Amino acid sequence: MKKIALVTAASKGIGAATAIAFAKVGYDVIINYKSDEAAAKNVALKAKEHGVEATVIQADVFTEQGVKKLYEFVSQKYKKIDTLVNNAGYADEPEFGKLTQADVVNSLSANFISAVLCTQAFYPVINKGGSILFNSSVYGMNLGGNPGLSIYSAGKAAIANFAQTMAERLAPDIRCNVVSPGVTKTPAWDGASEAYIKMRLEQSLQKEWVNPEDIGNAFVFLAENPHMNAATVIVDAGWMKKFPEK
């Protein structure tokens, strides 16, 4: 029987690459998306090229209703899964000094609370030996916070901390691990200036993009290694090593 991986926000970027990475090693994949159905279906087609089943399901996991919808679909169709990848999130907020309470709540809902709600919903239907994976960020690591994205950074730090508590709470049956990407070439960067991109890339040792596939492969590694637990894997082209110098 094939293993099953559920990836939230998997229509593009890191989520899409992660769904395909799991398909490559034989997992059936559940591709969650919020609004871009065409992109999600395209990811499913690419996943199916590897001989697996790929299912697309619309649900806004930034809301309780969306998480409930996703859970009901997955639990009815599959009963059990092996891996949950909490990938959903976004990096966008007003400059500090102009933040409203709604801005703070929206950012935390997207970058932390959604992962909590999905974890709470799905851990009962994860097979023994399975795993819950979290997409954090180098901005969520110690000393890595981005002053231009202070709430996003705080949310990503909360994810890494939450994963540690869940690793202890759910052991030994379910493992919980984190991937913290660096500057990754996703559609989120499409509107950035060349000068800004160059500056960000220069902050890493390798002075180049991290590819979404690099992050997807890291998630697969954590899911497939039975003794990776309560771990954070940083995939950042050496950004964290060089960052304190900046």
N, C-alpha and C positions, 0 to 999 in steps of 0.2 A: 504494500500500500504506500502510495506517495505521501510525502510530507506536504503540509500546507502552510503557506506564509501569507499573512495579511499585512499589507503596506498601506498606511494612510497617506493621503495626498500624493498619489503615485502617478498622476497624469503627465508629469514633466519633471525635469531636474533630477535631484537626488532620489526622489521617490520612484520615478520611472526607472532609473538606472538600477535601483535596488530590487525592484520587482523582476527585472530581466536577469539580474545576477542570481537571484534565487531560482528562476526558471532554468538557467544554464546548468545548475547542479541538481535538477530534477524535482524541484518543488512545484506543486500546483500553486498558483498565486491568485490572491484576491486583490484587485486593484481598486482602491477607493479614490474617489475624486469629489471635488466640491462643485465645479461649474463647467469644466472643459471636457464634455463627453467625447468629442472627436479625438482629442489627444489621448484620453484614457483608453479608448478602443484601439488606437494605434499601438499603444504599449502592449495591450493584450495580444494583438497580432504578432508582435515581435517576440513575446514570451512563448506563444504557441509554436513558433518555429523550432523550439527546443523540445517538442514532443510532450508538453505538459498542458494541463487545463488552465485557462486564465479567465477569471470572471470579473466583470466590471460592476461596481455599485456606487451610486451617487449617495453621499451623505456628508453633511457639514459637521465635522467632528469638533468644531469650535463651540458647538452647542450640545446641551444634554439631549435634545430631541434627535439630533443627528447621530450621536453616539448610540442612542437606543435603537434607531433605525438600522444602523450598521450591525449592531449586535444581533438583532432579531433576524436579519437576513443571513448572517454567517452561521448562527447557531441552528437555524432551521435547515439550511442547505448542507452544512458540513458537520454539524454536531460538535466536532472537535477540530482544533488547529494545532500547529506545532510552534509557530513563531508569530509574534506580533511586533511589527516595526512602527513605533510611534515617531513618524517622520513629519507630521503636519506642523506648520509654523510659518511665520514671515517676519522680516526685518523692516519695519516702517513705523516711524513715530515722529511727532513734532519735535522741534528742538527743545532742549530743557529750558524751563522758564515759561513755556507755553503749553505744557502738558495739562490736560484736564483729567479728572478722575476717570472719565470714560476712556480716554487714551490709554491710561495705565491698565484698566481692567481689560480692554480689548487686546492689548499686547500680551498680558499675562494669560488671558484665555486661550490665545492662539499658541503661545510658546511654552506654556506650562500646564494650565488647567486641562487642556484637551488631552494631554498625555496621561494625566491623573485619571480622568474620566474613562479613557479607553482601557487603561490598565485595570481599573476597578471592574469594568464591564467584562473584560475578556479573560482575566486570569482563571476563572473557574472552568473555562472550556479549552484551556491549553493542556495538551497531553503531558504526562509525566516525562521529564527529560527535555521539555521544550524551553523556549526562552522568550523574554520580553526585551526588546531593544529600543534604545532611545537615541534620537538625533539631537545632540547638544550643539556646542560651538566652541571654538577657541575663545570666543568672547565670554563664555561661561566658565572658563577655567581660572584658577587663582592668578591674579595679576593681569588677566587678559581682557578685562572689561573694556568695551568701547564707549568712551564718553559721549559719542554722538548717538549711541543706541543704548542708553542706560537701562531702560526697562527691558528691552530685548535681552541684553546681557544678563540682567538679574533673572529673567525667566529661564534662560539657558543654564545658568548656575543652579537654579532650583531643580531643573530636570536631572542634572548630574547628582545632586544630593538625594533627590527622591529615588533615583535608581538604586542608590546604596541602601536606603531603608527597605526597599522592596526586595532586594537581593537577600537580605537577612530574613524578612518576613516570609518569603515564599520558598526559601530553601528547605529541604534539598530537591524538591520536585521541579521547580521552575528557576531558571537562571536569569539574572537581569544584568545587562551590560549597556555601555554607552559608546557611541562614536562621536567625536568632536571634530567636525571638519574645519579646515582653514578656508582660505579664499578659493571658493569652488566655482567653476564656470557653469553657472545656471542662468536661466532667464531673468533672475532677479538683478543681474548686472547689466541687462540690455540698455538701460537708460543712463548708465554711468559714463562720465567723460573719460577719454583716453588717459588724460593726466592723472585722474583719480585712480583708475585701474592700475596704471604703472606704479603709482606710489604704494598702493596696497601690495602689489606683487613684489616690489622691492623690499618689503618688510620680511620676506621669507628667505631662508638660506638658498633655496633653489631658484628664486625669482621667477616663478612660473605658476600657472593655475594648478590647482587640484582638480581632477576630473570627477564628475559625478560617479563614474564607474569605479573609481578608487574607493569612494565611500560605500557603494553597494557591495563591493568585494569585502570590505571590512565588516559589514554587517553579516555577510555569509560566513566569514571566518568565525565570528563570535557565536553564531547560531550552531555551527557544525562542530566546534571544539567543546567537548563535554565538560572540560574543567576550566573554562573561562567564565568567571562569575564575579560580580561586583567590580568589574574592570572598566576602565575608560581608555579607549584607543584613540589617540590623536592623529589625525591624518591631515597634515597642514603644510607639507613641503618645508618643514623647519621653521615655521612662523613663530611658534612659541619659544624656540631657542633664541631667536634674534630679537623678539619683541621687547625685552627689558632694556635693550640698548636704545630704543626709540624714545 
